[in-house]
Amino acid sequence: MLQGRVALVTGGSRGIGAAIARRLAGDGADVAITYTSAEGRAKEVVGQIEASGRRGLALRAEATDAGALVEAVERTATEFGRLDIVVGNAGIAPFGPLAEVTLEEVDRTLAIHARASFVLAQAAAARMSDGGRIINIGSSLAERVPYPDWTLYSMSKSALVGLTKGLARDLGPRGITANLVHPGSTDTEMNPADSPEADGERAFTSLGRYCDPEDIAATVAHLAGPGGRNITGASFTVDAGTTA
């Protein structure tokens, strides 16, 4: 579906980001990924991309560094010759009692989730082909918060809803779509399905199970492919029914 297309996935060295990178490559795209510190793991993902017959590229870019994000966009477009798909996936999971959240944590979380997503989309739009796709990864906690101590995280992910709708209007005349995917509890290193808290999270789902990273990647792939050409400004929740 994506033959001849080029994608950039931030936070692509592990978890959901790595699954998205592999899926887009499997669908035919050349894929660049960014990472913060796990260079070895980023190279492993690039190896998996190349094993599927596509070109891969690992770029070090801290999400709080706007210049590094812009450079990642520029290098992807330059080295692969074009840019068609951008997936803003890099994120953190701040958790704790409301009274203990510091302003430094607020600033860092908003910088990684909201500011970085804006910077990435702005830079991508300048280099992206008409008909391109911008897809951000949010959270089901932006729609429903069933347990305490997630206020900061939920707030930061909710900001992506407004960003997505604004991008859809600004970039629609060029045929560029902007969409948001909200994962629920997903089996990654950040939130393993065998953690002490996992059964509690499963209890909030309708299906009684965690998502796999590949479940999120499948929705991203649909939005990035031909089936997503008339979907824009929308949010899609993949959470085993937590928000049902």
C-alpha positions as CSV (number, residue, x, y, z in Angstrom):
1,M,0.0,0.0,0.0
2,L,2.9,2.4,0.7
3,Q,5.3,1.6,-2.0
4,G,7.4,4.7,-2.9
5,R,6.4,6.5,0.3
6,V,8.7,7.8,3.1
7,A,7.8,7.9,6.8
8,L,9.3,9.4,9.9
9,V,8.3,7.9,13.3
10,T,9.4,9.6,16.5
11,G,10.2,7.4,19.4
12,G,10.6,4.5,17.1
13,S,13.2,2.4,19.0
14,R,10.8,0.5,21.2
15,G,7.2,-0.3,22.0
16,I,4.4,1.3,20.0
17,G,6.8,3.4,17.9
18,A,8.9,0.3,16.8
19,A,5.7,-1.6,15.9
20,I,4.5,1.3,13.8
21,A,7.9,1.6,12.0
22,R,7.9,-2.2,11.3
23,R,4.3,-2.1,10.0
24,L,4.8,0.9,7.7
25,A,7.9,-0.8,6.3
26,G,6.0,-4.0,5.8
27,D,3.4,-2.1,3.9
28,G,6.2,-0.8,1.6
29,A,7.4,2.5,3.0
30,D,11.0,3.6,3.7
31,V,11.1,4.5,7.4
32,A,13.2,6.8,9.5
33,I,12.9,6.7,13.3
34,T,14.1,8.9,16.1
35,Y,15.4,7.8,19.4
36,T,16.7,9.6,22.5
37,S,19.3,7.3,24.1
38,A,18.8,3.7,23.0
39,E,21.0,3.7,19.9
40,G,21.4,-0.1,19.9
41,R,17.7,-0.7,20.0
42,A,17.1,1.9,17.3
43,K,19.6,0.1,15.1
44,E,17.8,-3.2,15.7
45,V,14.6,-1.6,14.4
46,V,16.4,-0.2,11.4
47,G,17.7,-3.8,10.7
48,Q,14.1,-5.1,10.9
49,I,13.0,-2.4,8.4
50,E,15.8,-3.3,6.0
51,A,15.0,-7.0,6.4
52,S,11.6,-6.2,4.9
53,G,13.3,-4.8,1.8
54,R,13.0,-1.1,2.7
55,R,15.4,1.6,3.6
56,G,15.8,2.5,7.3
57,L,17.4,5.4,9.1
58,A,17.9,6.0,12.9
59,L,18.2,9.6,14.0
60,R,19.0,10.8,17.5
61,A,16.5,13.5,18.5
62,E,15.4,14.5,22.0
63,A,11.7,15.4,21.9
64,T,12.3,18.5,24.0
65,D,14.8,19.8,21.4
66,A,12.9,21.6,18.7
67,G,16.0,22.0,16.6
68,A,16.7,18.3,16.7
69,L,13.1,17.5,15.6
70,V,13.3,19.9,12.7
71,E,16.7,18.4,11.7
72,A,15.2,14.9,11.8
73,V,12.5,16.0,9.3
74,E,15.1,17.6,7.1
75,R,17.4,14.6,7.1
76,T,14.6,12.2,6.4
77,A,13.4,14.3,3.4
78,T,16.9,14.8,2.1
79,E,18.3,11.3,2.5
80,F,15.2,9.5,1.2
81,G,14.3,12.2,-1.3
82,R,10.8,13.0,0.0
83,L,8.5,12.8,3.0
84,D,5.0,11.5,3.0
85,I,4.1,10.3,6.5
86,V,5.0,11.6,9.9
87,V,4.0,9.8,13.1
88,G,4.5,11.7,16.3
89,N,4.8,8.9,18.9
90,A,7.6,9.9,21.3
91,G,6.2,10.3,24.9
92,I,6.6,9.8,28.6
93,A,4.2,8.7,31.3
94,P,4.3,11.1,34.3
95,F,2.3,9.6,37.2
96,G,1.7,10.7,40.7
97,P,-0.5,12.6,43.2
98,L,-1.7,16.0,42.0
99,A,-0.2,17.8,45.0
100,E,3.2,16.5,44.2
101,V,3.4,17.5,40.5
102,T,6.1,20.1,40.0
103,L,6.1,22.9,37.5
104,E,9.3,21.4,36.0
105,E,7.3,18.1,35.4
106,V,4.5,20.1,33.8
107,D,6.8,22.0,31.5
108,R,8.7,18.8,30.4
109,T,5.5,16.8,29.8
110,L,3.9,19.6,27.7
111,A,7.2,20.0,25.8
112,I,7.4,16.4,24.9
113,H,3.7,15.8,24.1
114,A,2.3,19.1,22.9
115,R,5.1,21.4,21.9
116,A,7.1,18.6,20.1
117,S,4.0,17.5,18.2
118,F,3.4,21.0,17.0
119,V,7.1,21.5,16.0
120,L,7.2,18.2,14.2
121,A,4.0,18.9,12.2
122,Q,5.1,22.4,11.3
123,A,8.4,21.2,10.0
124,A,6.9,18.2,8.2
125,A,4.3,20.4,6.5
126,A,7.1,22.4,5.0
127,R,8.7,19.4,3.4
128,M,5.8,17.0,2.9
129,S,4.3,16.1,-0.4
130,D,0.7,17.1,-1.1
131,G,-1.5,14.3,0.0
132,G,0.8,13.5,3.0
133,R,-0.3,12.2,6.4
134,I,0.4,13.4,9.9
135,I,-0.6,11.0,12.7
136,N,0.0,11.6,16.4
137,I,-0.2,9.1,19.2
138,G,-2.4,10.3,22.1
139,S,-3.9,8.2,24.9
140,S,-7.3,6.9,25.9
141,L,-6.7,8.9,29.1
142,A,-7.4,12.0,27.1
143,E,-11.0,10.8,26.7
144,R,-11.6,9.1,30.1
145,V,-9.6,9.0,33.3
146,P,-10.8,6.0,35.3
147,Y,-8.2,6.3,38.1
148,P,-6.4,9.0,39.9
149,D,-2.8,10.5,39.6
150,W,-2.9,10.9,35.8
151,T,-4.0,14.6,35.6
152,L,-0.8,15.9,34.0
153,Y,-0.5,13.1,31.5
154,S,-4.2,13.4,30.5
155,M,-4.0,17.1,30.1
156,S,-0.9,16.9,27.8
157,K,-2.5,14.2,25.6
158,S,-5.7,16.1,25.4
159,A,-3.8,19.0,23.8
160,L,-3.3,16.8,20.7
161,V,-7.0,16.8,20.0
162,G,-7.0,20.6,19.3
163,L,-3.7,20.3,17.4
164,T,-5.1,17.6,15.1
165,K,-8.2,19.5,14.3
166,G,-6.3,22.7,13.6
167,L,-3.8,20.9,11.3
168,A,-6.7,19.3,9.4
169,R,-8.1,22.7,8.6
170,D,-4.7,24.3,7.8
171,L,-3.4,21.5,5.6
172,G,-6.6,20.2,4.1
173,P,-6.2,22.4,0.9
174,R,-3.0,20.4,0.1
175,G,-4.7,17.1,0.7
176,I,-2.6,16.5,3.8
177,T,-4.6,14.7,6.5
178,A,-4.0,14.9,10.3
179,N,-5.3,12.3,12.7
180,L,-4.9,11.1,16.2
181,V,-4.7,7.6,17.6
182,H,-5.5,7.0,21.3
183,P,-4.0,3.8,22.6
184,G,-5.3,2.3,25.8
185,S,-3.4,-0.1,28.0
186,T,-0.8,-1.6,25.7
187,D,1.8,-4.3,26.4
188,T,5.1,-2.4,26.3
189,E,8.1,-1.8,28.6
190,M,6.3,1.3,29.8
191,N,3.2,-0.6,30.8
192,P,3.8,-4.4,30.7
193,A,0.8,-6.7,30.7
194,D,2.3,-8.7,33.6
195,S,2.9,-5.8,35.9
196,P,1.3,-5.7,39.4
197,E,-1.2,-3.0,38.1
198,A,-2.1,-4.8,34.9
199,D,-5.2,-6.7,36.3
200,G,-6.6,-3.5,37.5
201,E,-6.2,-1.9,34.1
202,R,-7.8,-4.9,32.4
203,A,-10.8,-4.6,34.7
204,F,-11.6,-1.3,33.1
205,T,-11.7,-2.7,29.5
206,S,-14.7,-4.3,27.8
207,L,-12.6,-7.1,26.3
208,G,-10.7,-7.9,29.4
209,R,-7.3,-7.7,27.8
210,Y,-4.4,-5.4,27.0
211,C,-3.7,-4.2,23.4
212,D,-0.5,-5.3,21.6
213,P,1.6,-2.6,20.0
214,E,0.7,-4.1,16.6
215,D,-2.9,-3.2,17.3
216,I,-2.0,0.4,17.4
217,A,0.2,0.1,14.4
218,A,-2.6,-1.4,12.3
219,T,-4.8,1.7,12.9
220,V,-1.8,4.0,12.0
221,A,-1.2,2.0,8.8
222,H,-4.8,2.4,7.7
223,L,-4.7,6.1,8.2
224,A,-1.4,6.3,6.4
225,G,-2.6,4.2,3.5
226,P,-5.1,4.7,0.7
227,G,-8.0,4.0,3.1
228,G,-7.2,7.1,5.1
229,R,-7.3,9.6,2.3
230,N,-10.6,11.1,3.4
231,I,-10.2,10.8,7.1
232,T,-8.8,14.0,8.8
233,G,-9.2,15.9,12.0
234,A,-10.4,12.7,13.7
235,S,-9.4,10.7,16.8
236,F,-9.4,6.9,16.9
237,T,-9.3,5.0,20.2
238,V,-7.7,1.5,20.3
239,D,-8.2,0.5,24.0
240,A,-10.1,-2.8,24.2
241,G,-13.2,-0.8,25.3
242,T,-11.8,1.2,28.2
243,T,-13.7,4.3,27.1
244,A,-16.9,2.4,26.1
